[in-house]
Amino acid sequence: MKQYSSYSEWKKDQSSKNKKLITKVSRIISNIDPDLETVVKWSQGCWTRGKDHKFFIHCKPDHIQLGFYVGSKLDDPKNLLQGNGKFVKHVKIFSEDDINKNTFGSLIKQAL
């Protein structure tokens, strides 16, 4: 697992396509809660409040996953959340068209 000293270093190491997706998702998160800290945990970009992990982005070659550490507790009327974990769920994002500000905003607000 590659180690990164900062969120910026992690983001710079991603593909150009994924950087665009990360930037768009990051803007939604920071507009909702600008006080969250960005860190790297488990080679993924994460948003935290103190020691409380809120969201993460996991990068794949053809998409990113916006993960929610409390995903199983979220109301997801559009059935976007995926994953078999007891708590963690994620949304797969293949293009900027997959990012709906209102839908993602609702999930993010619930997770906070």
Sequence and secondary structure as in RCSB ss.txt:
>XXXX:A:sequence
MKQYSSYSEWKKDQSSKNKKLITKVSRIISNIDPDLETVVKWSQGCWTRGKDHKFFIHCKPDHIQLGFYVGSKLD
DPKNLLQGNGKFVKHVKIFSEDDINKNTFGSLIKQAL
>XXXX:A:secstr
    SSHHHHHHTS HHHHHHHHHHHHHHHHH TT EEEEETTEEEEEETTEEEEEEEE SS EEEEETTGGGS 
 TT   B  SSS EEEEE SGGG  HHHHHHHHHHH 
